[in-house]
Structures are given as structure tokens and as C-alpha cells.
Amino acid sequence: MTINRRRAPSSKISSEKKKLGHKNEEVFAKLINGSVKKGTRKGDVVDKLETLYSVKSGKKWQIFLYTLGRISQSLNLAILKPCLESFPENYELYETDRIACISYKEAYLKDYGKEATKKLLNKEVISTLKNNVYINAKYILHKNTKIVSKILNDKNVLKKFYNEAIFNNDEVKFLIIKDTHYKKDGLFKVFTKDDVLKVLTESTHPSVSKAGKIPQDFNVDGQKILLCYEKTPGTSKNIVEIEVRNDSKIKYRLLRFNMYSKDALHLLAKLPNNKYNDEIQTFGDANEKFTIKA
């Protein structure tokens, strides 16, 4: 039985986003007399002095999608390793029990309706399915995301975490955001690494996600690590979502770090700014440190 619970964009949509992202990298590279840097590292564009820039665009950015091996070798991201290890190495075992769980919930939905399925307690499902690997993994992940969230409450840890996630530590010096979702002016907005780290570290705090509300799935709190900020007094908003992806055998036990453009600019664009030219706007320390080399 094949069950499609797609949360990730389709391959066509992902491809279109990548093409648009590459186009924006090429445009920015031309604006600074630089070049697009090939490869999968954090730097997207390099200038005449070999300074690296990370160029982001669109509503939501995928900051990274890392394997267990990559996470394990990281200086400051290795705290996420237990999240990936919450799931068994054997994908077939995981997928078999996932199908068993969702098939049971779908049959229940068909027999008793949506409202009854919403009220079906997890412990009743567990009682029926017994030792289900898919269910067990969700509860192990719930425990581990809470532990990681607690670790990230330390601002020194959080700053180092952001530094490696976004800038690969000392590799990238500037974050460039093409604004299509905040002011929607289409400008390339330039921020130094130090400013980004300072603002994000001071303004955000860790949390974990609440249980989903899909009746056919087995919903448990803490399936994502969130980094949030106070958008309005008393109201928190996610700026970062970190989750384990188990989409297929070849895309199993991957850790994805997503960031929302509008929310990032909501925080970063409060820095003092200058219009560098008709297409580039600088903020904070970038007002002095960003220059286009001939």
C-alpha cells in the first residue's frame, strides 16, 4: 500500500525554486563584479577579493539539508544528532510500520468519520498496533527535540549554532536577501555575518512544535525544533524550523533547517540602512564594510 503524506514541495516546484535562486545569484554576482561559486558549500557568490556571500531569495530558505554523517562531523550542529538517531537505520522497517499506522488511522476515519478520528487517543492506537517502530520513533524524537531546545537556550550555544548553520563558521562573510516578501521592493539587502548573528541570537529563542492535526497520521508534540521571536508583545512567531525528513529510502534520516524570509527581514531590517544603488541596500555594519570592487 502506498501512502502519500507529502509535506515537501513537488520535484517540479523544487526545481523551479532552485532555478530562480541560481538566477538571483547570477544577478547579484554581476552587480558586484563577482562570480557565482559552484558547489554545495555555503558561499553562493565570490567577489574580486575572494569574499564569500550567501544569497537567499523566496518565501522560505532551505539553509541546509544534512545527513547523519555531516551532522556528526559538525562543530556546533552535532547537538542535533540524536534527532536523526531517533529513527531506525532500517528504512524498510520504519516504512512498513508507518504504513501500518496510517492504514489503521485511515480505516478508522472511513468507519467512524473525521470527528471521531480526531478524538481517537494515541494510547488506543498504541494498544492496537503494539510495538510499532514508526510510533516509537516519534516519541523518541519528542524527547530529543526537548533536550536540544533546552541546550539552545544558552545564548553562546545558540550563536555558534547559527554561525555554523548559516555561515559555515568563518566561510561566509555576508548574507544577501533579495526582498520579495517583506517590503517586496526586490532589492538585494546586505548584512554582515556579525550583525546577523547578533540580531538572531538576541531576538530568538528555542521551542518545539505542537502535535499536528492530520486525523490520518499519528500526531505527537515535538517533531520539530523551532527558533522563534516575539513578533508582537506576547505573540511568538517561528523564524526557523528544523525537522527530520524521511521522504523515501534515498531521502531517509535527513535533517532540514528552514528559515522564513519575511521574519528574518522583520528582525534584520531594523538596523540602520543606506541605499547603495538602485538595486542594493546595505544595513548595519554593511553600510561601511560592503563595497563593490572594480
ABEGO torsion letter per residue (X at the ends): XBBBBBABBBAAAAAAAAAAAAAAAAAAAAAAGBBBBBEABABABBBAAGBBBBBBBEABBBABBBBAAAAAABAAAAAAAAAAAABBABAAAAAAAAAAAAAAAAAAAAAAEAAAAAABBAAAAAAAAEBBAAAAAAAAAAAAAAAAAAAAABAAAAAAAAAAAAAGEAABABBBBBBAABAGAGBBBBBBAAAAAAAAAAABBBBBBBBBABAABBBBBGABBBBBBBABBGBBBBABBBBBBAABAABBGBBBBBBBAAAAAAAAAABBBBBABAABBBBEAAAAABBBBX
